[in-house]
Amino acid sequence: DVVMTQSPLSLPVTLGQPASISCRSSQSLVHSDGNTYLNWFHQRPGQSPRRLIYKVSNRDSGVPDRFSGSGSGTDFTLKISRVEAEDVGVYYCMQYTGWPHTFGQGTKLEI
Amino acid sequence: EVQLVESGGGVVQPGGSLRLSCAASGFTFNSFYMNWVRQAPGKGLEWVANINQDGSQKHYVDSVKGRFSISRDNAKSSLSLQMNSLRAEDTAVYYCVRSSDSWGQGVLVIVSS
């Protein structure tokens, strides 16, 4: 199985400041079709997860442009340019290049 | 608007069975693969099972293989998860997920004597 490792697991941030979360996979996420299937999700307390980013760097509809995804191969990053209060919660990366699909442990962002 | 509504959760004894359902609306159900993802209390997300658009291909996480079965009824826009031989470690909120972009509100399954 592909192991997804996020860091840090806890991320204290200051409003208006940038934040960055790393996600590393135990093997390359490049699919045989050439795509890299790496998502980022955000889960607020008591809510279902919401997808923010798909295929490494594509923002979902309605996701603020302060969120950006980057990376390749086995090394990926989610960046928030300026943290807002609504960004608190847990962030997860997930690979769906191979079976089983696997999630990172989650990174808790708190103000 | 995409809607995914899970049902069928509850409390079951170890070794028991439960069937989860997910009613989908607001999109062309048979155009999307579907997933079940679970989250144990206070823990992270775990992908459980996947089914392709016509139901001909299914994938499972190792921990549920042989015990859980995912299925779909495209005529009724519904997704199911039959869970047998349930264990305490299956206790979780189970989410119905369209591809990876839309999630239901989740349904709680508690396996306890």
Contacts between the chains, C-beta under 8 A, distances in Angstrom:
chain1	res1	chain2	res2	distance
A	1	B	62	7.7
A	39	B	100	5.3
A	41	B	45	7.5
A	43	B	45	7.8
A	48	B	95	6.2
A	48	B	103	4.2
A	48	B	104	6.8
A	48	B	105	5.8
A	48	B	106	5.9
A	49	B	45	6.6
A	49	B	95	7.6
A	49	B	103	5.7
A	50	B	103	7.3
A	51	B	100	5.8
A	51	B	101	5.1
A	54	B	100	6.8
A	54	B	101	7.1
A	60	B	101	6.7
A	90	B	44	7.7
A	92	B	44	6.7
A	92	B	45	5.6
A	94	B	45	7.4
A	94	B	47	7.4
A	94	B	100	7.0
A	96	B	100	6.4
A	99	B	50	7.9
A	99	B	59	4.9
A	100	B	47	5.9
A	100	B	59	6.7
A	100	B	60	7.3
A	100	B	61	4.6
A	100	B	62	7.1
A	101	B	35	7.6
A	101	B	47	4.1
A	101	B	50	7.1
A	102	B	47	6.7
A	103	B	44	6.1
A	103	B	45	4.6
A	103	B	46	6.7
A	103	B	47	6.7
A	104	B	44	7.7
A	105	B	44	5.5
A	106	B	44	4.5
A	106	B	45	7.4
